[in-house]
Every structure is written in structure tokens, then in C-alpha cells.
Amino acid sequence: MGDIVSKKTTITVGGQKADSSQSANYIIYYIFGVVEILLVFRLILKLTGANPGSGFVSFIYSLTQLFVLPFSGIFRGATTQGNVVTAILEPSTLVALVVYAVLAWGITQLVEIMSGKKQE
């Protein structure tokens, strides 16, 4: 019987091969980057008072609602009487942006620790 040889997963980035922990970090940053971009779209659309009846705006709001939901009760909402408010600042989206960025960084650091590579 032959020896069992373990193969490492590699991804080529910029002409250099990435090891499995770097590949995992790239994937993590990619996923969280997509979430962050969607949240920035939501923030901009809310700030500019975009029409929620529009298909694109409705799609972004419904897609990002899941990511903003854990932070929705942190700040109290303001109410106005007789005034029409179209543009609003949604602080829960700002909190979500910061939390998901820190979470992505923390997960990638954990992957580095678990990889067993010697840190520089």
C-alpha cells in the first residue's frame, strides 16, 4: 500500500499560491464584503429617501433586513406629527456595518490561529 499524501488547497492570487488558511480568509472577507456593500446601499438609499415601492429599493431593503434585524432595537425611533419625512438616518445600519467588519476581522484572525502557522 502507498503512503497517504495530504494535499493542501491552494488558490492562485496575483501569481502566487495561497495556502488553505489564506484561502479561507479570502472567502470570509469576500462574503462579509458583499454583506457590507449591501448594507452601504441600504444606508445610502435610506439617507436619500429612496422610494420603497421601487423594485430595486424594495429588494435591497428586504435582502438587508436580516442583517440589520439584530441591531434594530438599539436606538429609539423618532416620530413627527404633520411632517413628511423622506430621508432618514438608520443608526442600526451603521452599527451593523461596524459589527460585521469587526466580526470578519475576528474570524480571519481565528483562522490564522487555528492554522498553526508561525505569526510574523
All heavy atoms as an XYZ file, in Angstrom:
910
protein
N       0.829     -1.166      0.000
C       0.000      0.000      0.000
C       0.883      1.242      0.000
O       1.912      1.279      0.642
C      -0.891      0.040      1.241
C      -1.809     -1.134      1.397
S      -3.270     -0.780      0.442
C      -3.894     -2.385      0.176
N       0.453      2.267     -0.694
C       1.222      3.502     -0.788
C       0.967      4.419      0.402
O       0.042      4.223      1.179
N       1.843      5.363      0.541
C       1.683      6.366      1.600
C       0.542      7.305      1.230
O       0.337      7.639      0.069
C       2.957      7.174      1.790
C       4.102      6.335      2.332
O       3.851      5.265      2.889
O       5.240      6.782      2.187
N      -0.159      7.752      2.250
C      -1.228      8.718      2.033
C      -0.597     10.108      2.077
O       0.067     10.467      3.041
C      -2.323      8.595      3.104
C      -2.969      7.221      3.008
C      -3.337      9.699      2.956
C      -3.987      6.955      4.082
N      -0.783     10.854      1.032
C      -0.216     12.196      0.943
C      -1.354     13.195      1.074
O      -2.343     13.108      0.364
C       0.500     12.399     -0.418
C       1.044     13.808     -0.531
C       1.587     11.366     -0.589
N      -1.210     14.110      2.023
C      -2.253     15.120      2.186
C      -1.955     16.285      1.256
O      -0.821     16.707      1.116
C      -2.314     15.602      3.635
O      -1.139     16.281      3.969
N      -3.002     16.751      0.612
C      -2.864     17.875     -0.299
C      -3.487     19.100      0.356
O      -4.543     19.011      0.974
C      -3.582     17.589     -1.613
C      -2.946     16.490     -2.418
C      -3.662     16.335     -3.734
C      -3.029     15.243     -4.559
N      -3.681     15.079     -5.835
N      -2.825     20.242      0.205
C      -3.373     21.495      0.695
C      -4.131     22.162     -0.431
O      -3.730     22.105     -1.588
C      -2.257     22.433      1.169
C      -1.689     22.073      2.498
C      -0.784     23.192      2.962
C      -0.450     23.004      4.412
N       0.338     24.103      4.931
N      -5.223     22.777     -0.071
C      -5.992     23.528     -1.039
C      -5.257     24.824     -1.335
O      -4.840     25.519     -0.421
C      -7.393     23.864     -0.481
O      -8.019     22.660     -0.091
C      -8.232     24.584     -1.499
N      -5.084     25.137     -2.597
C      -4.395     26.370     -2.952
C      -5.231     27.184     -3.921
O      -5.946     26.644     -4.756
C      -3.021     26.096     -3.590
O      -3.205     25.288     -4.749
C      -2.087     25.404     -2.630
N      -5.122     28.478     -3.762
C      -5.752     29.423     -4.673
C      -4.645     30.325     -5.186
O      -3.793     30.759     -4.421
C      -6.829     30.254     -3.953
C      -7.992     29.367     -3.520
C      -7.325     31.387     -4.831
C      -9.062     30.087     -2.749
N      -4.646     30.613     -6.473
C      -3.636     31.495     -7.029
C      -4.159     32.920     -6.999
O      -5.214     33.210     -7.554
C      -3.285     31.090     -8.468
O      -2.860     29.731     -8.457
C      -2.193     31.961     -9.039
N      -3.430     33.796     -6.321
C      -3.804     35.207     -6.211
C      -2.592     36.035     -6.608
O      -1.553     35.957     -5.978
C      -4.237     35.565     -4.773
C      -4.564     37.033     -4.669
C      -5.413     34.725     -4.342
N      -2.724     36.816     -7.656
C      -1.632     37.678     -8.099
C      -0.387     36.909     -8.493
O       0.724     37.372     -8.275
N      -0.542     35.718     -9.030
C       0.593     34.929     -9.468
C       1.227     34.090     -8.373
O       2.102     33.289     -8.641
N       0.803     34.269     -7.117
C       1.339     33.478     -6.014
C       0.240     32.586     -5.466
O      -0.920     32.962     -5.450
C       1.871     34.390     -4.915
C       3.028     35.248     -5.356
C       3.522     36.139     -4.230
O       2.929     36.193     -3.172
N       4.615     36.830     -4.476
N       0.626     31.427     -4.992
C      -0.351     30.490     -4.460
C      -0.610     30.788     -2.986
O       0.311     31.020     -2.217
C       0.127     29.055     -4.634
C       0.218     28.668     -6.084
C       0.246     27.186     -6.236
C       0.388     26.890     -7.709
N      -0.623     26.085     -8.224
N      -1.889     30.755     -2.610
C      -2.288     30.979     -1.232
C      -2.504     29.625     -0.568
O      -2.997     28.689     -1.189
C      -3.579     31.790     -1.185
N      -2.124     29.516      0.699
C      -2.374     28.258      1.396
C      -3.833     28.211      1.859
O      -4.599     29.138      1.626
C      -1.387     28.053      2.553
C      -1.499     29.114      3.634
O      -2.514     29.815      3.688
O      -0.547     29.231      4.431
N      -4.213     27.125      2.525
C      -5.623     26.932      2.865
C      -6.147     27.981      3.835
O      -7.292     28.406      3.733
C      -5.840     25.526      3.422
O      -5.057     25.328      4.573
N      -5.327     28.434      4.788
C      -5.816     29.453      5.728
C      -5.988     30.792      5.029
O      -6.943     31.526      5.305
C      -4.887     29.589      6.935
O      -3.639     30.123      6.556
N      -5.092     31.115      4.110
C      -5.249     32.352      3.348
C      -6.477     32.262      2.448
O      -7.218     33.241      2.303
C      -4.007     32.622      2.507
C      -2.807     33.053      3.311
C      -1.548     33.127      2.461
O      -1.400     32.364      1.502
N      -0.650     34.022      2.809
N      -6.703     31.108      1.863
C      -7.880     30.912      1.021
C      -9.151     31.087      1.831
O     -10.100     31.725      1.375
C      -7.858     29.522      0.391
O      -6.723     29.355     -0.413
N      -9.173     30.523      3.033
C     -10.337     30.683      3.906
C     -10.544     32.155      4.252
O     -11.683     32.645      4.253
C     -10.159     29.858      5.177
N      -9.453     32.871      4.513
C      -9.568     34.295      4.829
C     -10.102     35.089      3.646
O     -10.914     35.999      3.816
C      -8.219     34.854      5.281
C      -7.871     34.429      6.686
O      -8.726     33.961      7.435
N      -6.615     34.586      7.050
N      -9.654     34.757      2.434
C     -10.169     35.429      1.245
C     -11.674     35.208      1.099
O     -12.420     36.133      0.779
C      -9.461     34.941     -0.020
C      -7.999     35.294     -0.104
C      -7.100     34.424     -0.692
C      -7.506     36.490      0.390
C      -5.751     34.736     -0.788
C      -6.163     36.815      0.307
C      -5.289     35.935     -0.279
O      -3.964     36.245     -0.366
N     -12.107     33.992      1.331
C     -13.536     33.670      1.222
C     -14.335     34.411      2.283
O     -15.405     34.962      2.002
C     -13.754     32.147      1.299
C     -13.164     31.470      0.059
C     -15.220     31.805      1.462
C     -13.051     29.965      0.147
N     -13.827     34.435      3.517
C     -14.513     35.139      4.609
C     -14.634     36.622      4.290
O     -15.715     37.218      4.425
C     -13.776     34.911      5.941
C     -13.933     33.458      6.377
C     -14.288     35.857      7.023
C     -12.974     33.031      7.472
N     -13.530     37.238      3.873
C     -13.569     38.662      3.536
C     -14.482     38.931      2.345
O     -15.146     39.969      2.289
C     -12.171     39.208      3.256
C     -11.413     39.577      4.502
C     -10.118     39.127      4.712
C     -11.980     40.386      5.486
C      -9.408     39.477      5.854
C     -11.288     40.730      6.632
C     -10.001     40.280      6.804
O      -9.313     40.629      7.935
N     -14.544     38.013      1.403
C     -15.430     38.188      0.255
C     -16.896     38.185      0.696
O     -17.673     39.066      0.318
C     -15.183     37.096     -0.793
C     -16.069     37.232     -1.997
C     -15.762     38.123     -3.013
C     -17.244     36.482     -2.118
C     -16.571     38.266     -4.116
C     -18.061     36.621     -3.219
C     -17.729     37.509     -4.217
O     -18.551     37.656     -5.304
N     -17.271     37.201      1.497
C     -18.661     37.087      1.955
C     -19.063     38.305      2.776
O     -20.108     38.920      2.550
C     -18.863     35.780      2.753
C     -18.745     34.576      1.815
C     -20.204     35.772      3.467
C     -18.655     33.239      2.515
N     -18.215     38.662      3.747
C     -18.537     39.819      4.568
C     -18.472     41.115      3.760
O     -19.209     42.060      4.049
C     -17.621     39.890      5.797
C     -18.072     39.007      6.923
C     -17.564     37.732      7.065
C     -19.017     39.449      7.832
C     -17.978     36.915      8.104
C     -19.442     38.639      8.864
C     -18.922     37.369      9.004
N     -17.625     41.161      2.747
C     -17.568     42.327      1.878
C     -18.858     42.528      1.113
O     -19.340     43.664      0.968
N     -19.442     41.448      0.634
C     -20.728     41.536     -0.065
C     -21.803     42.043      0.886
O     -22.612     42.921      0.527
C     -21.119     40.165     -0.679
C     -22.557     40.164     -1.164
C     -20.174     39.804     -1.806
N     -21.824     41.529      2.110
C     -22.796     41.985      3.113
C     -22.596     43.472      3.396
O     -23.566     44.243      3.463
C     -22.691     41.151      4.412
C     -23.517     41.763      5.529
C     -23.108     39.711      4.157
N     -21.342     43.902      3.555
C     -21.050     45.311      3.833
C     -21.516     46.207      2.677
O     -22.086     47.269      2.906
C     -19.547     45.506      4.068
C     -19.027     44.855      5.314
C     -19.186     45.704      6.558
O     -19.190     46.941      6.449
O     -19.309     45.118      7.640
N     -21.283     45.781      1.444
C     -21.708     46.576      0.286
C     -23.225     46.711      0.251
O     -23.763     47.794      0.008
C     -21.167     45.964     -1.021
C     -19.657     46.171     -1.096
C     -21.854     46.549     -2.248
C     -18.966     45.395     -2.189
N     -23.926     45.614      0.520
C     -25.397     45.676      0.555
C     -25.877     46.613      1.652
O     -26.837     47.376      1.463
C     -25.974     44.275      0.744
C     -25.835     43.328     -0.439
C     -26.251     41.911     -0.045
C     -26.649     43.817     -1.616
N     -25.216     46.585      2.811
C     -25.598     47.480      3.909
C     -25.312     48.942      3.570
O     -26.074     49.834      3.956
C     -24.889     47.074      5.199
C     -25.394     45.786      5.844
C     -24.505     45.387      7.019
C     -26.838     45.923      6.292
N     -24.235     49.200      2.846
C     -23.949     50.567      2.411
C     -25.018     51.029      1.431
O     -25.474     52.179      1.504
C     -22.532     50.672      1.803
C     -22.333     51.987      1.074
C     -21.482     50.506      2.892
N     -25.437     50.159      0.517
C     -26.553     50.501     -0.372
C     -27.793     50.864      0.437
O     -28.461     51.855      0.154
C     -26.895     49.344     -1.321
C     -26.037     49.250     -2.543
C     -25.717     48.011     -3.078
C     -25.545     50.365     -3.177
C     -24.936     47.904     -4.212
C     -24.759     50.281     -4.310
C     -24.454     49.043     -4.831
N     -28.096     50.066      1.450
C     -29.265     50.334      2.285
C     -29.141     51.694      2.958
O     -30.091     52.480      2.979
C     -29.427     49.232      3.336
C     -30.593     49.463      4.283
C     -30.603     48.431      5.406
N     -31.715     48.638      6.301
C     -32.882     48.002      6.224
N     -33.077     47.097      5.288
N     -33.841     48.258      7.081
N     -27.973     51.973      3.511
C     -27.747     53.232      4.199
C     -27.932     54.418      3.258
O     -28.607     55.392      3.592
C     -26.345     53.247      4.807
C     -25.961     54.474      5.619
C     -26.801     54.551      6.878
C     -24.494     54.429      5.970
N     -27.356     54.324      2.078
C     -27.471     55.414      1.099
C     -28.919     55.593      0.650
O     -29.412     56.717      0.535
C     -26.532     55.169     -0.101
C     -25.080     55.300      0.343
C     -26.840     56.121     -1.256
C     -24.065     54.850     -0.690
N     -29.602     54.485      0.408
C     -31.000     54.572     -0.027
C     -31.875     55.188      1.061
O     -32.760     55.997      0.773
C     -31.516     53.192     -0.427
C     -30.902     52.601     -1.702
C     -31.342     51.151     -1.872
C     -31.278     53.429     -2.909
N     -31.629     54.822      2.318
C     -32.403     55.411      3.422
C     -32.092     56.902      3.568
O     -32.988     57.713      3.784
C     -32.097     54.694      4.741
C     -32.642     53.290      4.831
C     -34.077     53.304      5.251
C     -34.556     51.887      5.499
N     -35.899     51.849      6.034
N     -30.793     57.252      3.473
C     -30.395     58.652      3.628
C     -30.949     59.549      2.529
O     -31.243     60.719      2.773
C     -28.867     58.771      3.649
C     -28.184     58.428      4.957
C     -26.670     58.422      4.778
C     -28.577     59.402      6.048
N     -31.070     59.016      1.340
C     -31.562     59.822      0.224
C     -33.082     59.752      0.071
O     -33.634     60.397     -0.810
C     -30.892     59.389     -1.094
O     -31.136     58.003     -1.309
C     -29.399     59.660     -1.055
N     -33.742     58.985      0.919
C     -35.200     58.902      0.869
C     -35.709     58.175     -0.354
O     -36.715     58.577     -0.935
N     -35.033     57.111     -0.748
C     -35.443     56.353     -1.928
C     -36.847     55.773     -1.745
O     -37.259     55.453     -0.633
C     -34.447     55.230     -2.199
N     -37.562     55.652     -2.838
C     -38.931     55.152     -2.830
C     -38.938     53.648     -2.550
O     -38.462     52.858     -3.370
C     -39.579     55.441     -4.186
C     -40.991     54.922     -4.274
O     -41.596     54.546     -3.292
N     -41.511     54.922     -5.495
N     -39.485     53.214     -1.388
C     -39.522     51.781     -1.088
C     -40.435     50.986     -2.018
O     -40.389     49.760     -2.040
C     -40.014     51.709      0.351
C     -40.548     53.040      0.686
C     -40.025     54.021     -0.310
N     -41.237     51.670     -2.815
C     -42.086     50.993     -3.786
C     -41.327     50.569     -5.030
O     -41.812     49.749     -5.809
N     -40.136     51.111     -5.217
C     -39.293     50.741     -6.353
C     -38.793     49.315     -6.170
O     -38.484     48.883     -5.062
C     -38.107     51.703     -6.449
O     -37.133     51.216     -7.332
N     -38.679     48.588     -7.258
C     -38.263     47.190     -7.193
C     -36.875     46.998     -6.605
O     -36.664     46.160     -5.736
N     -35.899     47.800     -7.075
C     -34.531     47.675     -6.588
C     -34.437     48.044     -5.114
O     -33.803     47.329     -4.332
C     -33.590     48.558     -7.417
C     -32.172     48.541     -6.924
C     -31.369     47.429     -7.135
C     -31.637     49.624     -6.239
C     -30.059     47.401     -6.679
C     -30.335     49.599     -5.784
C     -29.546     48.497     -6.004
N     -35.068     49.135     -4.734
C     -35.027     49.586     -3.336
C     -35.683     48.556     -2.435
O     -35.145     48.195     -1.378
C     -35.694     50.972     -3.187
C     -35.759     51.400     -1.734
C     -34.969     52.007     -4.028
N     -36.819     48.051     -2.835
C     -37.517     47.027     -2.068
C     -36.660     45.767     -1.926
O     -36.610     45.158     -0.852
C     -38.847     46.692     -2.743
O     -39.486     45.639     -2.076
N     -35.982     45.390     -2.993
C     -35.108     44.213     -2.977
C     -33.963     44.401     -1.989
O     -33.680     43.513     -1.178
C     -34.570     43.947     -4.388
C     -33.523     42.879     -4.447
C     -33.865     41.544     -4.267
C     -32.198     43.200     -4.669
C     -32.896     40.547     -4.316
C     -31.225     42.217     -4.717
C     -31.575     40.889     -4.536
N     -33.307     45.564     -2.025
C     -32.191     45.835     -1.113
C     -32.679     45.864      0.325
O     -32.050     45.276      1.220
C     -31.485     47.157     -1.479
C     -30.800     47.046     -2.840
C     -30.487     47.570     -0.395
C     -29.644     46.078     -2.892
N     -33.808     46.511      0.583
C     -34.342     46.579      1.953
C     -34.682     45.187      2.482
O     -34.363     44.854      3.623
C     -35.582     47.462      2.018
C     -35.314     48.947      1.914
C     -36.360     49.838      1.797
C     -34.023     49.462      1.929
C     -36.136     51.206      1.706
C     -33.792     50.830      1.827
C     -34.858     51.690      1.719
O     -34.634     53.039      1.634
N     -35.327     44.374      1.664
C     -35.715     43.037      2.136
C     -34.500     42.132      2.301
O     -34.443     41.318      3.218
C     -36.734     42.407      1.185
O     -36.184     42.218     -0.092
N     -33.506     42.270      1.422
C     -32.298     41.445      1.496
C     -31.456     41.794      2.721
O     -30.908     40.905      3.378
C     -31.479     41.632      0.214
C     -30.300     40.705     -0.021
C     -30.785     39.261     -0.143
C     -29.578     41.119     -1.288
N     -31.367     43.068      3.052
C     -30.527     43.501      4.164
C     -31.251     43.512      5.505
O     -30.598     43.652      6.541
C     -29.957     44.901      3.889
O     -31.044     45.807      3.659
C     -29.018     44.884      2.710
N     -32.555     43.355      5.485
C     -33.312     43.376      6.743
C     -32.816     42.297      7.706
O     -32.738     42.528      8.916
C     -34.812     43.186      6.464
C     -35.681     43.294      7.693
C     -35.599     44.653      8.351
O     -35.447     45.676      7.691
N     -35.683     44.671      9.668
N     -32.456     41.146      7.207
C     -31.946     40.059      8.033
C     -30.670     40.462      8.771
O     -30.472     40.108      9.929
C     -31.681     38.824      7.166
C     -31.031     37.626      7.842
C     -31.993     37.019      8.853
C     -30.608     36.604      6.827
N     -29.813     41.238      8.111
C     -28.542     41.632      8.709
C     -28.686     42.802      9.679
O     -27.873     42.970     10.582
C     -27.531     41.989      7.613
C     -27.257     40.856      6.681
C     -27.702     40.878      5.370
C     -26.578     39.729      7.116
C     -27.458     39.825      4.515
C     -26.334     38.659      6.268
C     -26.780     38.715      4.966
N     -29.708     43.625      9.490
C     -29.932     44.782     10.362
C     -30.815     44.410     11.557
O     -30.742     45.049     12.605
C     -30.567     45.932      9.549
C     -30.897     47.127     10.418
C     -29.639     46.357      8.429
N     -31.595     43.368     11.425
C     -32.561     42.975     12.448
C     -31.974     42.825     13.858
O     -32.574     43.315     14.814
C     -33.269     41.688     12.024
C     -34.473     41.265     12.853
C     -35.563     42.326     12.787
C     -35.004     39.942     12.347
N     -30.799     42.204     14.048
C     -30.270     42.074     15.408
C     -29.959     43.410     16.081
O     -29.854     43.486     17.300
C     -28.972     41.276     15.218
C     -29.094     40.612     13.914
C     -29.972     41.486     13.076
N     -29.842     44.477     15.310
C     -29.466     45.779     15.855
C     -30.606     46.790     15.827
O     -30.413     47.943     16.189
C     -28.276     46.338     15.067
C     -27.180     45.331     14.869
C     -26.997     44.715     13.639
C     -26.362     44.969     15.920
C     -25.995     43.772     13.458
C     -25.367     44.016     15.749
C     -25.183     43.424     14.520
N     -31.791     46.360     15.428
C     -32.897     47.297     15.202
C     -33.449     47.920     16.476
O     -33.988     49.009     16.429
C     -34.022     46.616     14.423
O     -34.553     45.551     15.181
N     -33.316     47.304     17.627
C     -33.874     47.869     18.847
C     -32.898     48.685     19.673
O     -33.231     49.133     20.761
N     -31.702     48.910     19.175
C     -30.690     49.619     19.950
C     -31.070     51.085     20.160
O     -30.926     51.621     21.254
C     -29.310     49.516     19.262
C     -28.831     48.067     19.278
C     -28.292     50.407     19.950
C     -27.532     47.845     18.528
N     -31.560     51.738     19.134
C     -31.915     53.158     19.211
C     -33.421     53.317     19.068
O     -34.063     52.597     18.327
C     -31.208     53.943     18.094
C     -29.717     53.806     18.137
C     -29.060     52.917     17.306
C     -28.966     54.558     19.020
C     -27.688     52.788     17.335
C     -27.591     54.439     19.068
C     -26.951     53.553     18.230
N     -33.950     54.289     19.770
C     -35.382     54.567     19.654
C     -35.657     55.322     18.368
O     -34.863     56.154     17.939
C     -35.859     55.416     20.828
C     -35.973     54.622     22.096
C     -36.793     55.343     23.103
N     -35.946     56.307     23.821
C     -36.411     57.173     24.681
N     -37.697     57.246     24.917
N     -35.606     57.995     25.296
N     -36.794     55.046     17.778
C     -37.195     55.750     16.569
C     -37.843     57.074     16.910
O     -38.477     57.224     17.955
N     -37.668     58.051     16.042
C     -38.269     59.367     16.235
C     -39.593     59.418     15.489
O     -39.747     58.817     14.433
C     -37.333     60.444     15.718
N     -40.533     60.128     16.061
C     -41.821     60.312     15.393
C     -42.070     61.798     15.190
O     -41.675     62.618     16.007
C     -42.977     59.724     16.224
O     -43.001     60.353     17.504
C     -42.820     58.232     16.394
N     -42.697     62.125     14.089
C     -43.052     63.513     13.808
C     -44.539     63.578     13.525
O     -45.134     62.633     13.021
C     -42.283     64.052     12.585
O     -42.622     63.252     11.452
C     -40.794     64.017     12.813
N     -45.128     64.707     13.878
C     -46.553     64.882     13.620
C     -46.729     65.943     12.553
O     -46.255     67.066     12.697
C     -47.274     65.301     14.896
C     -47.261     64.221     15.949
C     -47.965     64.666     17.219
O     -48.346     65.806     17.364
N     -48.140     63.728     18.136
N     -47.380     65.569     11.488
C     -47.683     66.511     10.425
C     -46.558     66.755      9.441
O     -46.761     67.422      8.439
N     -45.384     66.253      9.694
C     -44.265     66.445      8.772
C     -44.035     65.175      7.968
O     -44.103     64.077      8.505
C     -42.980     66.792      9.523
C     -43.055     68.130     10.211
O     -43.758     69.020      9.754
N     -42.327     68.281     11.297
N     -43.737     65.353      6.704
C     -43.417     64.217      5.852
C     -41.897     64.061      5.859
O     -41.168     64.980      5.500
C     -43.926     64.436      4.410
C     -43.504     63.281      3.517
C     -45.425     64.598      4.415
N     -41.440     62.894      6.299
C     -40.011     62.628      6.368
C     -39.680     61.593      5.299
O     -40.235     60.502      5.299
C     -39.613     62.094      7.769
C     -38.142     61.789      7.820
C     -40.006     63.087      8.841
N     -38.789     61.954      4.394
C     -38.422     61.009      3.349
C     -37.043     60.416      3.575
O     -36.833     59.245      3.351
C     -38.460     61.684      1.963
O     -37.600     62.814      1.978
C     -39.866     62.112      1.609
N     -36.093     61.230      3.997
C     -34.730     60.752      4.218
C     -34.508     60.541      5.709
O     -34.820     61.415      6.515
C     -33.720     61.756      3.683
N     -34.005     59.375      6.066
C     -33.746     59.091      7.466
C     -32.361     58.477      7.634
O     -31.854     57.818      6.734
C     -34.803     58.137      8.081
C     -34.824     56.803      7.340
C     -36.169     58.760      8.098
C     -35.617     55.737      8.041
N     -31.788     58.729      8.799
C     -30.543     58.064      9.156
C     -30.923     56.863     10.014
O     -31.595     57.002     11.028
C     -29.629     59.001      9.943
C     -28.374     58.343     10.524
C     -27.474     57.831      9.407
C     -27.616     59.318     11.395
N     -30.512     55.702      9.588
C     -30.827     54.468     10.305
C     -29.581     54.018     11.071
O     -28.696     53.369     10.508
C     -31.274     53.402      9.299
C     -31.920     52.207      9.915
C     -32.409     51.243      8.859
O     -31.651     50.889      7.945
O     -33.573     50.841      8.954
N     -29.472     54.377     12.366
C     -28.269     54.041     13.132
C     -28.016     52.541     13.230
O     -26.865     52.126     13.339
C     -28.529     54.627     14.517
C     -29.637     55.599     14.353
C     -30.411     55.159     13.166
N     -29.053     51.734     13.180
C     -28.857     50.289     13.270
C     -28.039     49.765     12.090
O     -27.270     48.814     12.227
C     -30.201     49.560     13.352
O     -31.014     49.878     12.255
N     -28.159     50.410     10.933
C     -27.351     50.012      9.782
C     -25.885     50.370     10.009
O     -24.990     49.597      9.655
C     -27.867     50.681      8.496
O     -29.243     50.333      8.318
C     -27.086     50.226      7.279
N     -25.633     51.533     10.607
C     -24.253     51.923     10.918
C     -23.624     50.954     11.913
O     -22.471     50.543     11.753
C     -24.221     53.342     11.482
C     -24.549     54.458     10.508
C     -24.652     55.791     11.245
C     -23.518     54.534      9.409
N     -24.393     50.569     12.932
C     -23.896     49.606     13.914
C     -23.621     48.268     13.240
O     -22.597     47.627     13.492
C     -24.889     49.450     15.084
C     -24.482     48.319     16.017
C     -25.013     50.754     15.858
N     -24.521     47.838     12.369
C     -24.337     46.568     11.662
C     -23.070     46.595     10.807
O     -22.323     45.612     10.775
C     -25.556     46.274     10.783
N     -22.799     47.711     10.139
C     -21.586     47.825      9.328
C     -20.335     47.624     10.177
O     -19.423     46.887      9.794
C     -21.533     49.194      8.644
C     -22.405     49.372      7.415
C     -22.538     50.846      7.057
C     -21.829     48.597      6.253
N     -20.300     48.266     11.334
C     -19.132     48.156     12.211
C     -19.013     46.742     12.781
O     -17.931     46.138     12.778
C     -19.200     49.198     13.340
C     -18.115     48.970     14.371
C     -19.115     50.608     12.774
N     -20.122     46.193     13.257
C     -20.093     44.864     13.874
C     -19.666     43.796     12.874
O     -18.835     42.944     13.183
C     -21.459     44.519     14.499
C     -21.546     43.058     14.890
C     -21.723     45.409     15.710
N     -20.201     43.847     11.657
C     -19.835     42.824     10.668
C     -18.384     42.968     10.215
O     -17.726     41.977      9.914
C     -20.797     42.836      9.486
C     -22.163     42.314      9.863
C     -23.312     43.060      9.650
C     -22.305     41.068     10.473
C     -24.558     42.584     10.008
C     -23.554     40.592     10.841
C     -24.670     41.352     10.610
O     -25.904     40.883     10.984
N     -17.869     44.187     10.163
C     -16.450     44.370      9.818
C     -15.549     43.787     10.907
O     -14.574     43.087     10.616
C     -16.144     45.850      9.609
N     -15.887     44.057     12.169
C     -15.104     43.509     13.284
C     -15.240     41.989     13.336
O     -14.267     41.278     13.599
C     -15.537     44.161     14.618
C     -14.916     43.464     15.811
C     -15.188     45.640     14.626
N     -16.429     41.488     13.070
C     -16.658     40.044     13.060
C     -15.824     39.359     11.973
O     -15.214     38.304     12.225
C     -18.145     39.755     12.853
C     -18.627     38.333     13.024
C     -18.376     37.855     14.454
C     -20.106     38.243     12.706
N     -15.767     39.942     10.793
C     -14.950     39.378      9.708
C     -13.478     39.357     10.111
O     -12.785     38.353      9.903
C     -15.133     40.189      8.426
N     -13.007     40.451     10.694
C     -11.608     40.503     11.132
C     -11.345     39.440     12.197
O     -10.340     38.742     12.139
C     -11.281     41.899     11.670
C      -9.906     41.985     12.230
C      -8.743     42.167     11.523
C      -9.540     41.853     13.598
N      -7.682     42.172     12.384
C      -8.134     41.984     13.678
C     -10.249     41.655     14.775
C      -7.439     41.909     14.875
C      -9.553     41.588     15.977
C      -8.165     41.709     16.005
N     -12.257     39.312     13.169
C     -12.079     38.325     14.237
C     -12.056     36.894     13.722
O     -11.237     36.082     14.167
N     -12.930     36.584     12.784
C     -12.971     35.224     12.235
C     -11.686     34.924     11.476
O     -11.122     33.837     11.601
C     -14.214     35.033     11.338
C     -15.487     35.049     12.197
C     -14.127     33.731     10.555
C     -16.768     35.080     11.394
N     -11.201     35.887     10.698
C      -9.963     35.643      9.955
C      -8.768     35.489     10.898
O      -7.873     34.689     10.624
C      -9.676     36.754      8.933
O      -9.622     38.011      9.605
C     -10.719     36.779      7.847
N      -8.770     36.219     12.003
C      -7.693     36.053     12.983
C      -7.764     34.672     13.625
O      -6.742     34.039     13.879
C      -7.763     37.146     14.051
C      -7.465     38.532     13.528
C      -6.133     38.612     12.838
O      -5.107     38.257     13.403
N      -6.139     39.064     11.597
N      -8.970     34.206     13.888
C      -9.157     32.869     14.446
C      -8.682     31.791     13.465
O      -8.048     30.816     13.866
C     -10.624     32.649     14.811
C     -10.973     31.360     15.540
C     -10.230     31.280     16.870
C     -12.459     31.265     15.757
N      -8.955     31.976     12.195
C      -8.476     31.040     11.172
C      -6.956     31.003     11.162
O      -6.356     29.935     11.062
C      -9.043     31.407      9.769
C      -8.327     30.648      8.669
C     -10.531     31.140      9.716
N      -6.332     32.159     11.281
C      -4.855     32.231     11.326
C      -4.322     31.471     12.548
O      -3.340     30.746     12.446
C      -4.378     33.676     11.364
C      -4.514     34.399     10.058
C      -3.637     33.819      8.965
O      -2.468     33.499      9.239
O      -4.132     33.683      7.840
N      -4.960     31.654     13.686
C      -4.517     30.964     14.899
C      -4.685     29.464     14.747
O      -3.797     28.675     15.103
C      -5.300     31.484     16.126
C      -4.897     32.925     16.428
C      -5.069     30.581     17.349
C      -5.799     33.604     17.440
N      -5.816     29.028     14.217
C      -6.111     27.609     14.064
C      -5.237     26.954     12.989
O      -5.069     25.736     13.012
C      -7.585     27.402     13.726
C      -8.541     27.887     14.797
S      -8.346     27.057     16.357
C      -9.032     25.483     15.970
N      -4.684     27.736     12.074
C      -3.873     27.151     11.012
C      -2.538     26.640     11.533
O      -1.911     25.798     10.895
C      -3.636     28.172      9.896
O      -2.735     29.178     10.317
N      -2.095     27.151     12.660
C      -0.842     26.696     13.239
C       0.388     27.318     12.614
O       1.504     26.934     12.932
N       0.181     28.277     11.718
C       1.326     28.934     11.111
C       1.990     29.843     12.126
O       1.343     30.426     12.983
C       0.879     29.792      9.919
C       0.578     29.017      8.696
C       0.461     29.875      7.461
C      -0.225     31.182      7.680
N      -0.478     31.917      6.450
N       3.277     29.976     12.009
C       4.021     30.872     12.882
C       3.722     32.299     12.453
O       3.849     32.654     11.283
C       5.519     30.584     12.772
C       6.349     31.386     13.724
C       7.798     30.977     13.630
C       8.619     31.790     14.601
N      10.033     31.437     14.536
N       3.297     33.116     13.406
C       2.954     34.505     13.109
C       4.206     35.339     12.982
O       5.176     35.129     13.681
C       2.052     35.075     14.215
C       0.769     34.298     14.412
C      -0.118     34.315     13.197
O      -0.290     35.340     12.580
N      -0.690     33.166     12.838
N       4.155     36.306     12.082
C       5.319     37.173     11.865
C       5.336     38.310     12.859
O       4.367     38.817     13.287
C       5.280     37.726     10.451
C       5.379     36.629      9.419
C       5.228     37.160      8.007
O       5.217     38.384      7.822
O       5.106     36.346      7.103
